[in-house]
Amino acid sequence: MTELGDLATRLAALPPSLGPVRLVAVDGHAGSGKTTFADRLAAELGGAPVVHLDDLATHEEPFGWAGRLHDQVLAPLARGEDGAYEVYDWTLRRFGEVRAVPAAPVVLVEGVGAGRRAVRPVLAQLLWMDLDPASANARGLLRDGPELAAFWQSWIRAERAHFAADPSRPHADLAVDGITGRIVRCTHGEHPSPS
């Protein structure tokens, strides 16, 4: 079995943390590889739903999504019902399309701040993408192109403020190397490498 397959098996065997669901967060700095890793893990879990926090954040409130996540996703899942959330359109600057979140055995939530204080009590596991902020931000800027450089500068300030006030990393159950995708075992409060 692959390392990722082993992780998927272990996550599926955890006790439910939110109604019938095992909610697993994939957190880390912007550009650290969260979306790619979450998508690979979801596939290994047989198509587990993935909630992308970029779909709930907005230009005005990059970290103001906690209430939307709770009301549209977490509360229904806690009742054993499917969730559904409105997706923010970053071009039109408004919410539009609605995306379903089935009450599957494992549901992933990925994005910067996925392991925040407001979400941690209902998590079965918190995974941290371990890549230092400078490397992660450089990767994200390269991915998004120079036309978004001003947005990235604003985002970096918001991300720093968020993690200073509400750090996720000290609460991570496992760290994932943001370059290799290898899983690094750690316990709460331990840091596998500086970041």
Secondary structure, DSSP 4 states (H G I P E B T S, - for coil): --HHHHHHHHHHHSPPSBTTBEEEEEEESTTSSHHHHHHHHHHHTTS--EEEGGGT--SS-TTTTHHHHIIIIIHHHHTT--EEEEEEETTTTEEEEEEEE---SEEEEESTTTT-TTTGGG-SEEEEEE--HHHHHHHHHHHH-GGGHHHHHHHHHHHHHHHHHS--GGG-SEEEETTT--EEE--TT--SS--
